[in-house]
C-alpha cells in the first residue's frame, strides 16, 4: 500500500494549461522514482532511454 503524502507549499505549481506539476521537493519527500519522466525528477530518470543516471 502506498503512503499518502500531504501536499505542502512548494510541492507543486500549476502549469499554464491548469495541470499540477510536482516539484523536486515533492519527489524527494515521496522517496522513489515512478519512472514516468517527470519534469522535475531528482532521480535522473530519462524517459527516452528508460534509464536512471
Buried (B, 14 or more C-beta within 10 A) or exposed (E): EEEEEEEEEEBBEEEEEEEEEBBBBBBEBBEEBEBEEBEBBBBEBEEEEEEEE
